[in-house]
Amino acid sequence: MFESAEIGHAIDKETYDAAVPALREALLEAQFELKQQSRFPVIVLINGVEGAGKGETVKLLNEWMDPRLIQVSTFDQQTDEELARPPAWRYWRQLPPKGQIGVFFGNWYSQMLQGRVHGRIKTAVLDQAIDGAQRLEQMLCDEGALIFKFWFHLSKQQMKARLNTLKDDPLHSWRISPLDWQQSKTYGKFVRFGERILRRSSRDYAPWYVVEGADQYYRSLCVGQILLEGLQAALQNQQTLQRSPHAAPLIASLDNFGLLGSLDMSQRLDKASYEEQLAAEQARLSGLMRDKRFRKHALVAVFEGNDAAGKGGAIRRVAAALDPRQYRIVPVAAPTEEERAQPYLWRFWRHVPARGKFTVFDRSWYGRVLVERVEGFCQPADWLRAYGEINDFEEQLTRAGVVLVKFWLSIDQSTQLKRFEEREQIPFKRFKITQDDWRNRDKWPQYCDAVGDMVDRTSSEIAPWTLVEANDKRFARVKVIRTINDALEAAYAKD
């Protein structure tokens, strides 16, 4: 794969100077059209051999284009803030919004490659990391992103010649970094494992471009032309590609109704038993959250359920057991303009808690396979692929030590109707009822189908769903807190 990059392409300065003005003008036009359309972001991944011109080329692109619309991020040593969260968090928080360009140095490929070259991970782990990167890129492209992946290459002889030339030049020796010398010693491994990454992760939706780095004029025009052609093609393609989804439901309707219908909705707690059990579980939760073992973990609780199922009341009882500095409640509603400019999961990644912290999601990422599916707010292809994206997201959380609990609070239609009518009669509860709530009752069967599919596709050993019989609010609240406590104790037992 790298052989063609060692041939020695070169462009003379006269040819370069003649080509740059037209290329620069075209790039600027494409960049401003990208901003004007704001249909998709552009992500540029920079990788390759040290000294092959990565930094110089990106610097030049910032000169050719408007740097205000280019966000350059580098990912070297992880900060304490990043170390306290899942590895992908540091990349998600730097994703460019629609209409802008993000350049990533030291990206996910750099991290896995350096880990393998220096023996911190085995080849099997490297392959797993490559597969994870492909899933991330597939998701980003499905969300509309345009991804360019550049590998800047030098042959071993070219690298040595560069180092020997610069080390004896007092005016330019500063350009040699410790990483240059280090990589000169590990060049063979670096290129071998780099080629493995490129071969396994170059796909039609996110291909690799190998750029010969020895000649500055050649590499600059090469990268500029690739970006220009890719941008122009994407900007001219006004139609969003949608795959044809399966026509049949994921689960037969009878199975879906059976899932929710199997719950024993008659379970109740009298007031005395409720107060006794609630106090005991709250005390247990308080102690578990203060346990020193919690410093190795974070806690995420997801609350979904029927309208008026008592999610808010359950959340308040959880919070009542804790110091407000320990937790954060994230209410999820319709996405903001900022959130619509990013991939769907970005709005949730940004709220992933650090170790020792607890985040409650009042509604969550499951909105895509529930309300967005039923109400037609997204295409079938979007919610169908969301199951896999959600499972991957939750696996990343749990691998990083996050204790994840997910609740579906279920009530029957008669109980919902009673609560709706009560809300309309009680002044301080009227804000809780809207016309949308009444309208959603007409789609009860569709929501039952969606819930059944959701649980079937996203309830796993590492992130199971807990179905809560919520006709009786007292029973539901105690079950929620007890489930959180059991999950924390199970996590501590594995430490």
ABEGO torsion letter per residue (X at the ends): XAAAAAAGBBBBAAAAAAAAAAAAAAAAAAAAAAAAAGABBBBBBBBEBBGAGAAAAAAAAAAABBAAABBBBBBBBBBAAAAABBAAAAAAAABBBBGBBBBBBGBAAAAAAAAAAAGABBAAAAAAAAAAAAAAAAAAAAAGBBBBBBBBBBBAAAAAAAAAAAAABAAAAAABBAAAAAAAAAAAAAAAAAAAAAAAABBAABBBBBBBAABAAAAAAAAAAAAAAAAAAAAABABBBBBBBBABBABBAAAAAAAAAABBAABBBBAAAAAAAAAAAAAAAAAAAABAAAAABBBBBBBBEBBGAGAAAAAAAAAAABBAAABBBBBBBBBBAAAAABBAAAAAAAABBBBGBBBBBBEBAAAAABAAAAAGABBAAAAAAAAAAAAAAAAAAAAAGBBBBBBBBBBBAAAAAAAAAAAAABAAAAAABBAAAAAAAAAAAAAAAAAAAAAAAABBAABBBBBBBAABAAAAAAAAAAAAAAAAAAAAAAX
